Amino acid sequence: MSSRSIGYGICPRCGNRGVLIIKELSGGYYAYYRHGKVWHYIGPLSIFYDQLINSLYNEYRESLRKLATRISATRGNTTADRQIINALVDGLTHVRRGILWLMILSALFYVIALAIVISRITPITGAVEVVNAVISLVLTYVFLLGGFNILSGIDYARYGMGLSGTYLRFVGISLVMVVDVMYALSIVAPTVVVPLTVIAGVTIVVSWALIYTAILRSTKYIDLSRAIRIGMVLALMGYSLDLVPGLNEFGPLLQIIGEALIVMDLGIAIARLKRES
């Protein structure tokens, strides 16, 4: 037996404020209102759904709608619905792992960059940035591209934006790598490097905005809390600060904090979806 708390509302049985609890018993879903230690049984979710929706406070109604949608997809009569859920879990897991490894990469190279500044071994800065870009491209290809290929196969109109963002990230990171190599070899002047770096940075910011938007579009099936949205805002602010002289040293910190929130909340949502499917 498993149970899930939906939120506060007015119990149809007694008219008092309580917490709506949905319990799974022998493959069926049943609704209860809990008032401290007192429980009131309402009935099967499928029969009392409309009454339960109306009983909840407005801010909790969307949680019950999402749960009902997932139950309908995972407990339906068609195998196709279950395949969609499995593909969604697989695709989002790939994307989450990509963000996780990119976050670890950012943290690692941020520490290396600080060490370079402290030790004043500036000649290797260009080489370090190229290595960072190469690893970032590999992670993007293996995880983000793989994940959004799976998701786009489910619904391209919904998740294709993430695929576009991934390709755009390829362009932005590749441009960063090319500029670093050309500057290290003295092929281009510093006056040319600056605008190219800005173009690459803007491209990367836009790519992440598209990727995050595609992730948020999965809320039809999974619950994403406010934490992931805050994380996305912080991460985008971090990538944007990379373009601002004097503030770019704070960019990686915001990126790491934001991506940590994204990874955490996405992991919780995926785990919940696995349990309920």
BANUSE-241052 format. One record per residue (C-alpha): residue number from 1; z, x, y. Coordinates in Angstrom, 2 decimals, always signed. Example, Ala and Ser with C-alpha at 12.3 -4.5 7.8 and 13.67 -1.06 7.14 Angstrom:
+-----+---------+---------+---------+
:   k :      pz :      px :      py :
+-----+---------+---------+---------+
:   1 :   +7.80 :  +12.30 :   -4.50 :
:   2 :   +7.14 :  +13.67 :   -1.06 :
+-----+---------+---------+---------+
***
This chain:
+-----+---------+---------+---------+
:   k :      pz :      px :      py :
+-----+---------+---------+---------+
:   1 :   +0.00 :   +0.00 :   +0.00 :
:   2 :   -0.86 :   +1.27 :   +3.47 :
:   3 :   -0.12 :   -0.20 :   +6.87 :
:   4 :   -1.26 :   +0.32 :  +10.40 :
:   5 :   +0.28 :   -0.60 :  +13.73 :
:   6 :   -2.25 :   -2.19 :  +16.10 :
:   7 :   -0.22 :   -2.88 :  +19.22 :
:   8 :   +1.93 :   -5.38 :  +21.07 :
:   9 :   +1.27 :   -9.08 :  +21.36 :
:  10 :   +2.79 :  -12.55 :  +21.08 :
:  11 :   +3.66 :  -13.57 :  +17.53 :
:  12 :   +1.89 :  -16.86 :  +16.59 :
:  13 :   +4.85 :  -17.77 :  +14.38 :
:  14 :   +7.73 :  -17.53 :  +16.83 :
:  15 :   +6.13 :  -16.98 :  +20.24 :
:  16 :   +8.07 :  -13.78 :  +20.87 :
:  17 :   +6.80 :  -10.31 :  +21.69 :
:  18 :   +6.21 :   -8.10 :  +18.67 :
:  19 :   +4.03 :   -5.44 :  +17.09 :
:  20 :   +1.00 :   -6.48 :  +15.04 :
:  21 :   +0.92 :   -4.66 :  +11.69 :
:  22 :   -2.04 :   -4.77 :   +9.29 :
:  23 :   -1.18 :   -4.02 :   +5.66 :
:  24 :   -3.63 :   -3.25 :   +2.86 :
:  25 :   -2.53 :   -4.82 :   -0.44 :
:  26 :   -4.72 :   -4.70 :   -3.57 :
:  27 :   -7.87 :   -4.25 :   -1.49 :
:  28 :   -7.05 :   -7.06 :   +0.94 :
:  29 :   -5.84 :   -6.83 :   +4.55 :
:  30 :   -2.91 :   -8.94 :   +5.73 :
:  31 :   -1.36 :   -9.40 :   +9.17 :
:  32 :   +2.32 :   -9.31 :  +10.09 :
:  33 :   +4.23 :   -9.35 :  +13.36 :
:  34 :   +7.27 :   -7.11 :  +13.43 :
:  35 :  +10.25 :   -7.85 :  +15.69 :
:  36 :  +12.59 :   -4.93 :  +15.09 :
:  37 :  +13.85 :   -5.48 :  +11.55 :
:  38 :  +12.41 :   -9.01 :  +11.34 :
:  39 :   +8.88 :   -9.45 :   +9.95 :
:  40 :   +6.74 :  -12.58 :  +10.25 :
:  41 :   +3.80 :  -12.96 :   +7.88 :
:  42 :   +0.70 :  -14.36 :   +9.60 :
:  43 :   -1.93 :  -14.31 :   +6.85 :
:  44 :   -5.16 :  -12.61 :   +5.71 :
:  45 :   -6.90 :  -10.72 :   +8.50 :
:  46 :  -10.28 :  -12.25 :   +7.68 :
:  47 :   -8.94 :  -15.80 :   +8.15 :
:  48 :   -6.64 :  -15.27 :  +11.14 :
:  49 :   -8.77 :  -12.68 :  +12.98 :
:  50 :   -9.55 :  -14.86 :  +16.03 :
:  51 :   -5.96 :  -15.98 :  +16.36 :
:  52 :   -4.71 :  -12.40 :  +16.08 :
:  53 :   -7.18 :  -11.13 :  +18.70 :
:  54 :   -6.00 :  -13.79 :  +21.14 :
:  55 :   -2.35 :  -13.00 :  +20.38 :
:  56 :   -2.66 :   -9.32 :  +21.33 :
:  57 :   -2.27 :   -7.93 :  +24.83 :
:  58 :   -5.65 :   -6.98 :  +26.30 :
:  59 :   -5.23 :   -3.21 :  +25.93 :
:  60 :   -4.75 :   -3.50 :  +22.15 :
:  61 :   -7.56 :   -5.90 :  +21.28 :
:  62 :  -10.21 :   -3.18 :  +21.00 :
:  63 :   -8.16 :   -1.42 :  +18.29 :
:  64 :   -8.18 :   -4.55 :  +16.13 :
:  65 :  -11.92 :   -5.04 :  +16.70 :
:  66 :  -12.64 :   -1.46 :  +15.59 :
:  67 :  -10.46 :   -1.85 :  +12.52 :
:  68 :  -12.22 :   -5.09 :  +11.57 :
:  69 :  -15.61 :   -3.42 :  +12.06 :
:  70 :  -14.67 :   -0.54 :   +9.77 :
:  71 :  -13.23 :   -2.86 :   +7.15 :
:  72 :  -16.43 :   -4.90 :   +7.24 :
:  73 :  -18.53 :   -1.75 :   +6.77 :
:  74 :  -16.41 :   -0.09 :   +4.09 :
:  75 :  -15.45 :   -3.19 :   +2.11 :
:  76 :  -18.79 :   -4.97 :   +2.37 :
:  77 :  -21.10 :   -5.78 :   -0.50 :
:  78 :  -23.77 :   -3.21 :   +0.26 :
:  79 :  -23.72 :   +0.43 :   -0.74 :
:  80 :  -25.71 :   +1.23 :   +2.42 :
:  81 :  -22.66 :   +0.52 :   +4.63 :
:  82 :  -20.51 :   +2.93 :   +2.63 :
:  83 :  -23.25 :   +5.55 :   +2.87 :
:  84 :  -23.23 :   +5.17 :   +6.66 :
:  85 :  -19.46 :   +5.76 :   +6.80 :
:  86 :  -19.75 :   +8.81 :   +4.51 :
:  87 :  -22.59 :  +10.24 :   +6.61 :
:  88 :  -20.62 :   +9.57 :   +9.80 :
:  89 :  -17.60 :  +11.44 :   +8.41 :
:  90 :  -19.82 :  +14.32 :   +7.26 :
:  91 :  -21.67 :  +14.59 :  +10.58 :
:  92 :  -18.56 :  +14.41 :  +12.77 :
:  93 :  -16.77 :  +16.92 :  +10.53 :
:  94 :  -19.64 :  +19.40 :  +11.09 :
:  95 :  -19.51 :  +18.82 :  +14.86 :
:  96 :  -15.71 :  +19.19 :  +14.94 :
:  97 :  -15.89 :  +22.47 :  +13.01 :
:  98 :  -18.52 :  +23.74 :  +15.43 :
:  99 :  -16.33 :  +22.99 :  +18.44 :
: 100 :  -13.33 :  +24.53 :  +16.65 :
: 101 :  -15.14 :  +27.80 :  +15.87 :
: 102 :  -16.62 :  +27.98 :  +19.36 :
: 103 :  -13.12 :  +27.49 :  +20.77 :
: 104 :  -11.81 :  +30.35 :  +18.60 :
: 105 :  -14.75 :  +32.47 :  +19.69 :
: 106 :  -14.04 :  +31.75 :  +23.36 :
: 107 :  -10.38 :  +32.66 :  +22.93 :
: 108 :  -11.22 :  +35.88 :  +21.10 :
: 109 :  -13.76 :  +37.10 :  +23.64 :
: 110 :  -11.53 :  +36.04 :  +26.54 :
: 111 :   -8.86 :  +38.38 :  +25.18 :
: 112 :  -11.47 :  +41.12 :  +24.67 :
: 113 :  -12.72 :  +40.66 :  +28.25 :
: 114 :   -9.16 :  +41.01 :  +29.59 :
: 115 :   -8.70 :  +44.16 :  +27.53 :
: 116 :  -11.93 :  +45.60 :  +28.94 :
: 117 :  -10.81 :  +44.90 :  +32.51 :
: 118 :   -7.37 :  +46.41 :  +31.93 :
: 119 :   -8.74 :  +49.50 :  +30.17 :
: 120 :  -11.66 :  +49.75 :  +32.64 :
: 121 :  -14.25 :  +50.24 :  +29.89 :
: 122 :  -16.80 :  +48.25 :  +31.85 :
: 123 :  -19.95 :  +49.84 :  +30.34 :
: 124 :  -19.49 :  +47.85 :  +27.12 :
: 125 :  -19.18 :  +44.52 :  +28.93 :
: 126 :  -22.88 :  +43.72 :  +28.53 :
: 127 :  -22.84 :  +44.50 :  +24.82 :
: 128 :  -19.77 :  +42.30 :  +24.29 :
: 129 :  -21.42 :  +39.39 :  +26.10 :
: 130 :  -24.57 :  +39.72 :  +23.97 :
: 131 :  -22.51 :  +39.71 :  +20.75 :
: 132 :  -20.64 :  +36.65 :  +22.01 :
: 133 :  -23.92 :  +34.87 :  +22.74 :
: 134 :  -25.40 :  +35.72 :  +19.31 :
: 135 :  -22.34 :  +34.42 :  +17.43 :
: 136 :  -22.32 :  +31.32 :  +19.63 :
: 137 :  -25.96 :  +30.62 :  +18.76 :
: 138 :  -25.24 :  +30.97 :  +15.04 :
: 139 :  -22.26 :  +28.59 :  +15.23 :
: 140 :  -24.30 :  +26.10 :  +17.24 :
: 141 :  -27.08 :  +26.20 :  +14.64 :
: 142 :  -24.83 :  +25.94 :  +11.58 :
: 143 :  -22.38 :  +23.29 :  +12.77 :
: 144 :  -23.53 :  +21.38 :  +15.86 :
: 145 :  -27.20 :  +21.15 :  +14.89 :
: 146 :  -26.30 :  +20.34 :  +11.28 :
: 147 :  -23.81 :  +17.68 :  +12.33 :
: 148 :  -26.08 :  +15.93 :  +14.81 :
: 149 :  -28.99 :  +16.04 :  +12.38 :
: 150 :  -26.83 :  +13.99 :  +10.01 :
: 151 :  -25.67 :  +11.63 :  +12.76 :
: 152 :  -29.19 :  +11.17 :  +14.15 :
: 153 :  -30.30 :  +10.19 :  +10.66 :
: 154 :  -27.83 :   +7.29 :  +10.85 :
: 155 :  -28.82 :   +6.07 :  +14.30 :
: 156 :  -31.02 :   +8.21 :  +16.54 :
: 157 :  -30.63 :   +5.91 :  +19.55 :
: 158 :  -26.85 :   +6.35 :  +19.38 :
: 159 :  -26.51 :  +10.02 :  +18.39 :
: 160 :  -29.84 :  +11.57 :  +19.39 :
: 161 :  -28.32 :  +12.54 :  +22.71 :
: 162 :  -26.10 :  +15.00 :  +20.84 :
: 163 :  -29.14 :  +16.51 :  +19.16 :
: 164 :  -30.79 :  +16.94 :  +22.57 :
: 165 :  -27.61 :  +18.53 :  +23.93 :
: 166 :  -27.52 :  +20.97 :  +21.01 :
: 167 :  -31.12 :  +22.09 :  +21.62 :
: 168 :  -30.37 :  +22.42 :  +25.33 :
: 169 :  -27.37 :  +24.59 :  +24.47 :
: 170 :  -29.70 :  +26.85 :  +22.48 :
: 171 :  -31.78 :  +27.27 :  +25.63 :
: 172 :  -28.77 :  +27.99 :  +27.86 :
: 173 :  -27.15 :  +30.53 :  +25.53 :
: 174 :  -30.48 :  +32.22 :  +24.82 :
: 175 :  -31.09 :  +32.58 :  +28.55 :
: 176 :  -27.63 :  +34.14 :  +28.99 :
: 177 :  -28.38 :  +36.62 :  +26.22 :
: 178 :  -31.81 :  +37.56 :  +27.61 :
: 179 :  -30.41 :  +38.06 :  +31.12 :
: 180 :  -27.58 :  +40.28 :  +29.79 :
: 181 :  -30.02 :  +42.44 :  +27.83 :
: 182 :  -32.49 :  +42.74 :  +30.71 :
: 183 :  -29.72 :  +43.63 :  +33.16 :
: 184 :  -28.25 :  +46.22 :  +30.79 :
: 185 :  -31.69 :  +47.83 :  +30.44 :
: 186 :  -32.21 :  +47.69 :  +34.24 :
: 187 :  -35.31 :  +45.51 :  +33.78 :
: 188 :  -34.19 :  +43.02 :  +36.44 :
: 189 :  -32.32 :  +43.48 :  +39.71 :
: 190 :  -28.89 :  +41.93 :  +40.35 :
: 191 :  -30.50 :  +39.57 :  +42.88 :
: 192 :  -32.53 :  +38.05 :  +40.03 :
: 193 :  -29.62 :  +37.99 :  +37.57 :
: 194 :  -27.46 :  +35.70 :  +39.72 :
: 195 :  -29.86 :  +32.70 :  +39.95 :
: 196 :  -30.82 :  +33.04 :  +36.27 :
: 197 :  -27.14 :  +33.07 :  +35.30 :
: 198 :  -26.52 :  +29.94 :  +37.38 :
: 199 :  -29.47 :  +28.18 :  +35.74 :
: 200 :  -28.13 :  +29.12 :  +32.30 :
: 201 :  -24.63 :  +27.92 :  +33.23 :
: 202 :  -25.86 :  +24.55 :  +34.52 :
: 203 :  -27.92 :  +24.13 :  +31.36 :
: 204 :  -24.84 :  +24.74 :  +29.20 :
: 205 :  -22.74 :  +22.26 :  +31.22 :
: 206 :  -25.40 :  +19.56 :  +30.85 :
: 207 :  -25.74 :  +20.31 :  +27.13 :
: 208 :  -22.02 :  +19.81 :  +26.55 :
: 209 :  -22.06 :  +16.59 :  +28.59 :
: 210 :  -24.76 :  +15.23 :  +26.26 :
: 211 :  -22.86 :  +16.40 :  +23.15 :
: 212 :  -19.60 :  +14.82 :  +24.31 :
: 213 :  -21.34 :  +11.56 :  +25.19 :
: 214 :  -22.80 :  +11.38 :  +21.68 :
: 215 :  -19.33 :  +11.95 :  +20.17 :
: 216 :  -17.88 :   +9.12 :  +22.27 :
: 217 :  -20.61 :   +6.80 :  +21.00 :
: 218 :  -19.02 :   +6.97 :  +17.54 :
: 219 :  -16.18 :   +4.73 :  +18.75 :
: 220 :  -17.84 :   +1.80 :  +16.97 :
: 221 :  -16.34 :   +3.21 :  +13.77 :
: 222 :  -13.49 :   +5.51 :  +14.79 :
: 223 :  -10.56 :   +5.37 :  +17.19 :
: 224 :  -10.69 :   +8.08 :  +19.83 :
: 225 :   -7.63 :   +8.29 :  +22.05 :
: 226 :   -7.36 :   +9.22 :  +25.70 :
: 227 :   -6.62 :  +12.81 :  +24.65 :
: 228 :  -10.21 :  +13.50 :  +23.60 :
: 229 :  -11.55 :  +12.17 :  +26.89 :
: 230 :   -9.11 :  +14.34 :  +28.85 :
: 231 :  -10.18 :  +17.28 :  +26.68 :
: 232 :  -13.84 :  +16.65 :  +27.43 :
: 233 :  -13.17 :  +16.52 :  +31.18 :
: 234 :  -11.16 :  +19.76 :  +31.05 :
: 235 :  -13.79 :  +21.54 :  +28.96 :
: 236 :  -16.60 :  +20.48 :  +31.32 :
: 237 :  -14.52 :  +21.60 :  +34.30 :
: 238 :  -14.05 :  +24.94 :  +32.55 :
: 239 :  -17.76 :  +25.42 :  +31.96 :
: 240 :  -18.43 :  +24.41 :  +35.57 :
: 241 :  -15.89 :  +26.93 :  +36.92 :
: 242 :  -17.84 :  +29.68 :  +35.17 :
: 243 :  -20.40 :  +29.17 :  +37.95 :
: 244 :  -17.91 :  +29.51 :  +40.82 :
: 245 :  -17.22 :  +33.10 :  +42.00 :
: 246 :  -13.50 :  +33.77 :  +42.21 :
: 247 :  -12.62 :  +30.85 :  +39.94 :
: 248 :  -14.66 :  +31.77 :  +36.88 :
: 249 :  -11.71 :  +33.61 :  +35.33 :
: 250 :   -9.96 :  +30.23 :  +34.93 :
: 251 :  -12.98 :  +28.63 :  +33.24 :
: 252 :  -12.36 :  +29.90 :  +29.68 :
: 253 :   -8.72 :  +28.75 :  +29.78 :
: 254 :   -9.71 :  +25.20 :  +30.69 :
: 255 :  -12.45 :  +25.28 :  +28.04 :
: 256 :  -10.01 :  +26.35 :  +25.34 :
: 257 :   -7.40 :  +23.74 :  +26.28 :
: 258 :  -10.02 :  +20.98 :  +26.50 :
: 259 :  -11.69 :  +21.91 :  +23.22 :
: 260 :   -8.28 :  +22.07 :  +21.49 :
: 261 :   -7.64 :  +18.46 :  +22.53 :
: 262 :  -11.11 :  +17.43 :  +21.32 :
: 263 :  -10.68 :  +19.13 :  +17.95 :
: 264 :   -7.20 :  +17.66 :  +17.47 :
: 265 :   -8.10 :  +14.06 :  +18.29 :
: 266 :  -11.40 :  +14.15 :  +16.43 :
: 267 :   -9.60 :  +15.51 :  +13.36 :
: 268 :   -7.04 :  +12.69 :  +13.47 :
: 269 :   -9.78 :  +10.06 :  +13.85 :
: 270 :  -11.85 :  +11.48 :  +10.98 :
: 271 :   -8.81 :  +11.63 :   +8.68 :
: 272 :   -7.97 :   +7.99 :   +9.49 :
: 273 :  -11.55 :   +6.91 :   +8.82 :
: 274 :  -11.47 :   +8.69 :   +5.43 :
: 275 :   -8.26 :   +6.90 :   +4.46 :
: 276 :   -9.53 :   +3.49 :   +5.48 :
: 277 :  -12.89 :   +3.93 :   +3.75 :
+-----+---------+---------+---------+
***
